[in-house]
Amino acid sequence: MSTSSVSKGCFVFKPSGKKKMRELGLEDHFAEGCEGAENTAARFELCQQLWDKLKTDTEALQDELNRKVLDSLLDLTRKCSTTRQHSDWASKMRASEIPTAALVLGVNVPDHDMTFQSLSELLQQSVTPHVASVQAKECGTLKHLMKRVLERLTGTAVDDEEEEEEGAEQTSTPLHKSSHCSLSTLCDWYNAKARKSSTGTPGKKRSSPTKDEHQQPPVVIIFKDLEAFNPRVLQNFILICSLYIERLPLMFIFGIATSPSTIQHMLPHSVSSLLCIELFQSLSCTQHLATVIDKLILTPQFPFKLNGKVMQVLISIFLYHDFSVRNFIKGVQLALLEHFHSQPLSVLCCKKKQALLNVTQLGHLDLERVRQLPSFKRYVERQEHQEQVSLLTDDGHLKEVCQRLIKDLRKYHKNYYPVLRCLHTLTSSLPRYPLGKQIRELHLICLEKNVSENEDYQSAMKLLKMLAKDELITLLQRCADILQSVKSKKMRTAHVQLEELLAKFKQLDSAAVETAPVVEENITSPVRNLQKKTDLFQLQKTLLEMNESRRSKKLSPFEVLRNDALEFIDGLVKSHLCPPESQTLNEACYYSSSATVRRHLNAAPRTSIQAALRTPYYYIQNDSLKTEDGSVSNAAPDICIAYKLHLECGRLINLFDWLEAYATVVSAAEGNDPDSDDYGKVDEVKHARFIQAVSELEFLGFIKSTKQKTDHVARLTWGGC
């Protein structure tokens, strides 16, 4: 395999062997670094199934939540297409006005792509095939905006060979545009499409011209992020489109993240008056998150669970960073992946029948992991001595017990969520919301500890005793409706008991005896004595009588029944709202590493970069870079050496001294003789490598150029190495 060539070149030699390297699949990456390789395939399959289910359910739920506003947008688009006959159109708006929908989506920008994707698909399916979506980052100039619109509408590349002079794109007239990249080209393309569709197949009769005018589909242009567009570019584009509105049925959809007043701030009156704007408001991101948590997280149908700390991390990132439901779901998916990758017993995190089957297939090593679980150790400590010995030594007996514990864990989830919803129904309307306004807040409280031991819970129960009869009956009826839909023996029994209490409440009105005047006379008689002239002793005696009368007063039938109902609710809470850590084998279904989730989703890039520069061995995994004292090896990458040397300098760094120190370290790495004349000498290669390392440090923000001294840079870090 020799080559001969007059000039320099690059030659490729294919391997002579017929063996081909097997491409690594997702399962191989999942198994890498994964403990418990004997059930890796089963865990990967379960993880993929839950991942797909979470993704599918989330998309379906988001489509359902956005259905109302999307249907309204579709109705507006249909009106624009069906009323576009000249007489009707003139009566609706001026000839130069463009129908525009201002869609206020909120500040959760990462979620907007999914909404616009659904909108585009619905428009293309039911209204018009001519839909183009553009973003600000790809439309910096008027020419780029025009080109993107034409390319996405026509589906072909647009010729823009004619180079325009600088500043010509900011004009308000299309005369300077290339003939290949203009709205006149779009008009010709649209008319050709219209003629082709009106002609139809040769065997069919052509429809009337009037009907064709009614059925002209509009050309919809979606501006996904209106606030990010250059106002001047947007103004000029609208001015150009207004000149073609009689020839082209244009329609705009503005995606707004902040406020509808953004349109007035970006467009002057002379431009905004060319738009016939209709406002649409989508569901708020907090309501969206509440629905996602209620439908996907707080349900026993989804076996994977998050503990309180992980849940708090995901909600905190949502509330304090991006308000993105899409990123919240990505956080749940990350926790799902980490759980199945790091927990060998996650093979039990599946549906009941599959989990019971997987228990019988556990090996001895997996059963030893079960015995090491903290929840299982607590369970063993509560058993008798003989049972403890069997659990710790007999694998067959342990499998039988694990099957029973898996069933108990499923029953716990079936009873936990209905009682949680009942308690939220009762307390979410109380003053100052002692247990939170959203169900996720109450869920976090229940995940941390027994909610019945919480002071806020005691305050909530006292406030419930102050509710009026009608309000209390309404709330209890909602709780009965929640319990009725649950397929659980305990919840069915609870539903029957609650219905009996509600029946007794309804019987109070028919069985009540009018004794109110007598009771009022007895209670108010001491108060009437206070109206007379009296001395201090008589006043004290009267107040004591009032206090004793209140204490000795018998409870009314309603108060007795109200106390019984609240005691019943309190019993449900104490029985079923225990934290998941109290359940045996909860580690198989609950993911608890909040630090891992926080590190991946809320990373600190500067800290990670500094750690990589200080300890390159842990990233490159080269044994020659491994050091014991924490210093950087002289064989490390150039940027690591330059970073180490710059930590030994003061606030201002002399570039020449820095270069000499770098050359000395590199010479030692090359193995040169320290006594030779060339040792530490700066040559062209070392100088170029040093300049590249310094440029990289400046790009990363560790140093900056300064004018205080010649050939110096300013250090932007603190402390030593």
N, C-alpha and C positions, 0 to 999 in steps of 0.2 A: 504494500500500500504506500507507494512513494509517489511524489508529485514533482513536477518540474514546470517552472513558470518564469517567464521573463520579468514580469512585474509581481509585486507583492499581492497576495490574495488570501482568502479564507477558504479552506477545504473542509468538507463534511464527510466523515467516514461512518457509515452505518454499521452497527454490530453484526458480526458474522453469525452469531448464535441465533437460534429460532425461538429462544425463550423470551417471553414478554412479561414485563412487570405488571402484576395485578394492580389495578387502580383501587385505591382505598375508598370505601364507601362510608356512608354516615355511621353505620354500625361499627366499623373499624375505628373511626375517630372517637366514638362513644366509649369503646372498650379500652382505649389507651389511657393508662393511669387510673383505671377504674378497679376498685377493690371488689373481690368476689367474682372472678371471671366465670364461675360455673353457671351463673344465671344471667349473664350479661345480655344474651340475645332476648330472653324473655322480658327483661327490664326495658331494653331498648324498644321492643315492640309495644309494650304498655305505654311508655313515654310518648311514642309517636302517635298512638291512638288518642291519648288525652290531649296532646298538642293540637291535633287536627280537630278534635271535638271543640276545644276551647276557641280555636280560630273560627270554625264554622258558626258556632253559636254566637260569638261576638259580632261577626259580620251580619248575621240575620237580625240580631237585636238592634244594631245600629241602623240597619235599613228600616226596621220597624219604627224606631224613634224618629227618624228623619222623614218618614213617609208623609206626614201631614204637610210639611213645608215643601217637599219635592212635588207632591200632587198639586199644590197651589202654583208652583212654578210651571208645571206642565199645562195647567189650565190657562195661565197667562200666555204661554207660547202658542197654544192652540187658538186663542182669541186673536193673536197677532197674525196667524196664518189664514184664518177663516174670514176675517174682516178686511182683507187687503184689496178688495175691489175699490176702484178709485173713489166712488161716491161715498161708500161707507168709511173708507180710511180718512178722507178729508173731514168727515164729521167727527171722527174720534180725536184727531190731533192735527197739528199743523203739518204741512207737507215735508218740512225739514226735520221734524222731530223723530227721534229713534226710540222705540220702546225699550226700556231698561228696567231690569230687576235688580234691586240692591239687596243682596242676601247677607244679613248680619249673622256671622257664625260664631263670634266670640274669639277670645285670645288663645284658645287651644289650637294653635296653627298646625301642629302635626296631624290633627284629626281631619283637617280640611280636604286633604287629598282623597280620602275615602268618600267623603260627601260629594265632591265634584266628579269622581269617577262614577258613582251611582247615578248622579244627575245626567252625565253625558250618555250613559248607557240607556237610561229611560227615555231621554230625548230622541236618541237614534232609533229606538225600538218603536216608539208610538207617535212621534211628532215629525221629526225631520232628520234626514241623514247628514245634514250639513252642520256639524258642530265642531268648533275649534276651541281648544283650551290653551291659554298662554300664561306664562309666569314672568315676573319682572326681571329675573336674573338672565333670561334669554332674550329680552327685548330692551336693551339699553338705548337703542336709537330708533327713530321712526322707520328707517329702512329695515332693521331687524324685526321690528314688530310686524310690519307689512309682509315681510317674507315668511315669518312663522305662521301668520294667519292663512296666507295663500297655500303654503305647503300642507298644512293640516286639513284644509278644506278640500283641496284638489287631490291630495294624496300623491303628488309628484314633486320633484325638485324644481325650484323656481330659479330661473336664470337671472343673475344680478351682475353680469359682467361689466355693465356701465358703472364706472366709479364716479361718485358724486363729489363735488367740492365740499370742503370742510364747512359745516354750518348749514348746508343746503337741506339737511334732513330736519332742521328745526323750523322750516318755513311752514306756513299754513295752507299752501296750495300744492296740488299734486303735479304741477307742470314739470317739476325737476325730477320726478321719479322715472325710472326706467320703464319702458313699455312692457317689459317682461315681469316687472314687480310693481303692479299698480292695481287699483280697484277696477279699472276698466277691463283688465285681463280677467278679473274675477267675475265681472258682469257677463263677459262673453262666454266664460265657462258655465255660468249658471244658466244663461239662456239656451246654450247647447244642451245642457242636462234637461231643462224644462221641455224643449222641443222633442227630445228623445223619449221622455216619459209620456208626453201627450200623444205622440204618434202611436206608441204601443206596438203590439204584434200585428203582422200583416193581415191575419184572419179576423181581427176584431174591429168593430166600428169605432171610429174616433169620437171622443166625447166632445161636448159643446165647448166653445171658448169661454163662456161665462163660468162653467164648472171648473175649467182649468185655472182660471184666475182665483177662484175660491180656494183651490187646493195647492196653490204655490207654497211649498214648504219654506219657512224662514231660514235665514243664515244666522246661526247663534254663535256669538263669540263670548267666551267665558274668560274673564280676568280673575284669576284665582286669588291673587294678593294685591288688591288695589292700592293699599298704602305704600307698597314698595315700588310702584311704578314712578318713573320720572314724570312729574306733572306736565312739563312742556311736551314730552312725547305723547302723552295721553290726550292732551288738548288738541294737538295737531291731527292726531288720528281721528278724533271725533269730528273735527271740522271737515276733514276729507270725506268721512263716511256720510256726513249730512248732505254732501253734494250728490251722492249716489243713491240716496234713500228712495227716490222715485223709480230707479231702475233696479234696485237690489233690495229685497225684503230683509234688512238687517235687524238684529236684536242683540242687545248687550246684557250680560249677567255679571255684576260686580260682586266679588267676594270680599267682604269687609270684616275685619277682625275687631275693630275698636268701636266706632260709632258712625251712624249715618251722616253725621256732620262732616265726615272726612271728604265727602264729595264736594261740599261747598268750599272746604279749605283748599282742595286741590284744583278745582275748576272754577274759573271766573264765571260771572253771570252770563256773559255772552256765549260761553260754551255749554254750561249746565242747562241753559234755556233750550238747547237743541235736543235734550233728553226728556222723554216722558217716563219719569221714575216712579216705580211702585216698590214699597218696602216689604221685605219678608224677614221674619225673626225666627231663628232656629232654637231648638231646646238648649238651655244653658248646660255648660259642661258639668256643673255640680249635680244637676238633676240626672244627667246622662250617667255619671259615675254611680250615683245612688241606685239607678236601675240596673246597671251592670253588676254591681255587688249583690243586689237583691236577687237577681235572676241566675247568676252564674256562680257566685261565691257562697252565698247563704242557702245552699241546697244540698241535701244528702245524695243527690244523683251524681255529683261530681266528687269522686273519692279523694282527690288530692286536696289537702288543706294547708293553710298558712297559720303559723302561731301568731301571738299578739305582737311581738317585736317586728317580725317581717311585715305584717300587715300595717303596722304603724309607719315603717320606713316607706312603703309604697304610697300610702296616703299622704305622708309628709312631702314626698317628692311631687306628688300631684298638686297639693295645695300651695306649696311655696316655690315651685319652679316653673311648670309649664301648663298646668290644668289640662293635660292631655290624657284622655281615656285610652287612646291607642298605646301610649307609653306605659300606662298602668298595666294594660294587658301584656305588654312585652315584659314587664317586671314579673308578672305571674308566670309567664312562660319560662323566664330565666330561672325562677325558683323551682319550677317543675323539672327543668333539665338538670339543675344542680342536685335536686333531691334524688332522682333516679340514677344519677351518675355516682353520687357519693354514698348512698345508703343501700347496701346489699339487700336489706329487708324490704325495700320499696317494691319488691315483686308481689307483696301483699296489698299494695295500694291499687286496687281495681274493684270491679264489681264483686258482689258477695259470692256468687257461685265460683267465679274464677279464683277468688282469694282462697276459698276453702280447698279448691283443687291444688293450688300452688303450695298450700301448707303441707299437703301430703308428699310433695316432691322436694321439700327442703332437705338439704344434706346435713351431715353432722356439723360442718363448719357454720352453716347458717343457724342451726339450732343453738350452737354455742353463742352466737351473736344475740340470739333471743334472750338467752340467760344473762347476758351482760347488759341488757337494757335497764335503765334506772326504774322505769315503770314496772317491769317484770320483777325486779328485785324487791320492790315494795310489795308486790302481789305475793311473792314467795314468803316474805316475812309475816304475812297475815295468816298463813296456812299452818296446819298442824305439822308436827315433826315428821311423821311418816310421809305426808304429802310433799313436804319440802324435799325429802330424799328422792322421791320418785320424779319430781320435776327437774332435779339437778342431775339425775343419773339415767333416767329412762327416756330415750328419744321418742319411742312410740307413745308413751303417755303424754309427753310434752306436746306432740302434734295434736292429740285429742283436745288437750287444754287450750292450745292456740286456736283451734277451730271454734271452741266455745267463746274465747275472748274476742275473736273477730266478729262473731255474731253480736256480742254485747256492745262492741264499738259501733256497729251499724245501728243498733237500737238506740244508742246514745245520740247519734246524729239525727235519727228520725224524730226523737223527742225534743232535742235541743232547739232546733230551728223554729218549730211552731210555738214553743213557749217564749222564745226570744221575740218573735213577732207579736205575740200577745202582750208581753210586757212593754214593748215599744209602742203599741197601740194605746195602752193605758197612760203612758208617761210622756209621750211626745207632744201633747198639748198642754202640759202643766206649766204654770208660770216659772220663768227662768230656766226651764228645761233641765231639771236636776240630773237626769240620766242621758242628756243629749237630745238634740232635735232630729238627727239622722240615725238610722238603725245601725250604721257602721260604728258610731260612737258607743252605743250600747254594746255592740258585739266586742269591741276592744276592751271594754270594762269587764265583760264576762270571760274573756280569754285570759286576763291577768289573774283574777282571783274570784272567789265566791261573791257574786254581786249582792247577795243577801247580807253580807257583812259590811257593805259599803254604807257610809253615812248618808250619801246622796240617795241611796235606795230607801233608807228609813224616812228621809224627808219627803220622798215621792209618795210613800204609803200614807203619810200624814196628810199630804195635800189631796190624795184621792178620797180621804174621808170627808173632805170639805166640798166635794162636788155635789151639784144638784142631782136630784133623782133622775131627771130626764137624761142628763149628760152621762151619768154613771151607767144607766141602762143601755144607752147607745154604744158606749165603749165595750160593755160586756157582750153585747150582741155581735160586735165586730170580732171579738175574741172567739165567740162560739162559731162564727163562720170560718175562722182560721182553723180551728180544731176539727171542724167537720170534714175538711178536705184532706186530712192526714190519714194514711192507712197504717195505723198503729193501735195496738190494743189499749195501751195506757191512754193515748190521746182520745180514743173513742169513749173510754170510761170517763175521762175528764169532760168531754163534750156533753155526755148525758147528765153529769152532775151540774154543769154550768147551765144547761137548758132547764133543769129543775129549779135552780135559783132564779132564773129569769121568769119562769112561770109564777113563782111566789111573788116577785116584784109586781107582776101584772095583776095579781089577786089583791094587792094592797088597796087599790083604788075602790074596788067593789066592796071590800070588807071593812073599809075605814068608818069609824064612828066620829061624828062631829062633837069633839070634846075640847076644841080649841078655846072657846070663851072661858071655860072653867079653869083650864091650865093657865091661861093668860092672867086671870084674876089672881090666882095663887102666886104666880111668879112676880107680877108687877106690884103686889101689895107692899112689899118692903120698899120698892122704889117710890111709891106714893108717900110713904112715911118720910122719905128724904125731902119732900117738898115742903114739909112743915118746919116751923122753927124748932131747933133742937140744939142741945149742947154737944160738946165733944164726946162725952160718954155715950149719949144716945146714938150719935152718928156711928161710933165704933160698934155698938151692939147691932145696929141695923145692917151694917156691912157684913158682919159675921153671920147674921141670919141669911143674907142673900147667898153667901158662899156655901153655907150648909145646905140650903135648898137646892143649889145647883149640883152639889155632890150627891145628894140623896135622891135627886130626880131620876125616875126610871127612864130607861131608853125606850124610844118609840119603836114600833114594829119595823119601820123603815131602817132605823139605825141598827137594830139587831141584824136585819137581813143584809145590810150593807157591810157590817163587820164580818159576817159569815162569808160573803162573796170575796172580800179582800183577803181573808184568811185562806180561802181556797186558792186564790191566785198566789199568795205567799208560799203555800205548800208546793205548788207546781214549780215555782222559781227555785226553792231550796232543793227540790228533788232532781230537776233536770238541767239547771243552768250552772252546773259545776264546770270548772276550767278543764280543758282537754288533757292537761298534764295529769289529772287524777285518773284518767282511763288507761288501763293496761294496753300495751302495744300501740300507743298513740304515735310513737316514733316512726312507725311504718307509713303513716299517712300524713303526718304534720312535718313541714319543713321549718327549721328553727334557726338557721344561720343568717341572722340579719346583717352581720358584718360583711358576709360575701355579697349579698344583694346590694348593700350600700356601696361597697367598693366598686362593683361593676356599673351601677346605675348613677351613682353620685361621686364619680371619681375626682381625685385631685391631680391633674396632669403635671403640675410643677413638681409635686412631691415624687411622683413616679419617675419623672425625668431625672431628678437629682439622685434618686436611688439607683437608676440604671447607670448613671455616670460614675457613681461612687463604687458600685459593685457590679461591673460588667459580666462577671463570671456567671451570675444567676440568670442572665439573659442569653449570653452566647454559649454557655456550657462548654467552655474550653479550659482544660486542666491547666494550661500554662498561665491563665489569668487568675488562678485561685491563690489567694493570700490569706494568712492567718491573722495578721494584726489589723486588718481592715484597710490597709493601704492599697493603692492602685499599682498593678504590675507594670513594669516598663514595656511589656509586650502588648499592653492594652491598646485599643483604637486611639487614634490621634486626638479625638475630641475628649476622651477620658483623661488622657495625659494633660492636655491643655486645661481642662477643668480642674484637675488636681493642683496644678501649678498656680492657677489663678486664685485658689483659696489661700495660698501662702502669701499673697500680696496685700497691699493696703487698698485704700479707696481708689487711687489712681495707679494704673499698671503701665509700666514702660514696655512698649512693644518689643524693643530691641533686647532688653534683659529677658523678657518672656521667651523670645525666640531662641536665645542662647541656652536657657535652661531646658527648653524643649529639645534642642539639638543634642544636648548632653544625655538626656534620658533616652532618646532614640538610638544614639550611638551605643549605649550600654545594651539596649535590646538587640542590636545587630551583632553583638559579640566582638566589637572592635577592641583593640588593645588600648587601655587607658594611657599608656606611655607614648603612644604614637602621635605624630604631628596632626593627623587627620581626625583624631578623636574629638568629638564635640564641634567639629567644623560645620558651618552652615553651607550646604550646597543648594543647587536649584531645586532638587527634588524635595529636600527637607523644608525649604522655604515655602514651596507650593503647598505641601501638606499642612504646614503650620497656618498659612493664610486661610486654607479651607476650614481648618478646625476653629479658628477665631471667627470666621464668618458664620459658622454653624452656631457657635455660642452666642453671637450677637443676634442671630435669628431667633434663638430660643429665649432671649431676654436676660441673659446673665451679664452681659456687658453692653456698653454703648459708647459711641464716639463722643469725644469731648474737645472743647476748644481752650480749656484751661492751660494745657501744656502740649507742646508739639510731640507727636509720636506717642501719645498716651490714650488709653481708653479708661472709662469709668466702670468700676465694679458695681453690680446691682444686687449682690448677695451678701449675706451676713454670716458671721461665725466661721469656724474652721471646717475641716473635713470631717 
